[in-house]
Amino acid sequence: MSESHLDFKLDAKTVEALGEYSQILKRPVDTIVKEALEDYFAKVEKELLEKAMADENALTSLSYDEFWDGVDIDS
C-alpha cells in the first residue's frame, strides 16, 4: 500500500504535547501518531467485537423460565 497524504488540524495543546513527547522519546512525531492510532484502532475493534458478541448473546440468552413465561400449554 502506498503512502497517502491527509490534511487535518490539531489544537495547539496536542501539537505541543507531540513535540514534547517526540523530544523525550527521541522518536519522530509521525511515528508517535501512527502508534497512537494503531492502539486506538485495536481498542475500538475490541469494543466493537465485544458489543457484537453482547448483542448476539442478548438475542439468545433467555432462561428456561423467560422462554416459557406466558405460554399456556393445554394437555
C-alpha positions, 0 to 999 in steps of 0.5 A: 500500500502506498503512502497517502497524504491527509490534511487535518488540524490539531489544537495547539495543546496536542501539537505541543504535547507531540513535540514534547513527547517526540523530544523525550522519546527521541522518536519522530512525531509521525511515528508517535501518531501512527502508534497512537492510532494503531492502539486506538484502532485495536481498542475500538475493534475490541469494543466493537467485537465485544458489543457484537458478541453482547448483542448476539448473546442478548438475542439468545440468552433467555432462561428456561423460565423467560422462554416459557413465561406466558405460554399456556400449554393445554394437555 
